[in-house]
Amino acid sequence: MACLGLAMCFVAQAQKDKGTPAKTSLTGHYEGSAQNKAEDDITVSIDLTEKEGALSGMIHSSQGDFPIVGGSHQGETVTIEFDANGPTGTISLKMTDDRLVGTWSTGNDGGPVDVKKAAPDSSKGKS
């Protein structure tokens, strides 16, 4: 009887573990758009690396290139901090499937941002 009780505990724990989603890595290349307060469209790509809880990489945009200097990833919430050539900018995002959607701000400017994880560029290195 004790074996049956022990087996039930293992089955219950296995089912519980199935319901806990694994943390998805943010590492990858993202492409999309943003807008500023003047509602100008900004083309954006983000090369993002997540390693041991730390975020790094580079933001490329039609407004310039900005190094990622920090951030965090907690569940579906992502915060990216970037060097905006003076003040530190912040991008606050929600992760849904392969998209990051939210807002960015730096100084007195900011607006919406929407980027999607892009497939790796398989044409690199080919002649």
Secondary structure, 3 states (H helix, E strand, C coil): CHHHHHHHHHHHHHHHHHCCCCCCCCCEEEEEEEECCCCCEEEEEEEEEEECCEEEEEEEECCEEEEEEEEEEECCEEEEEEECCCCEEEEEEEEECCEEEEEEEECCEEEEEEEEECCCCCCCCCC
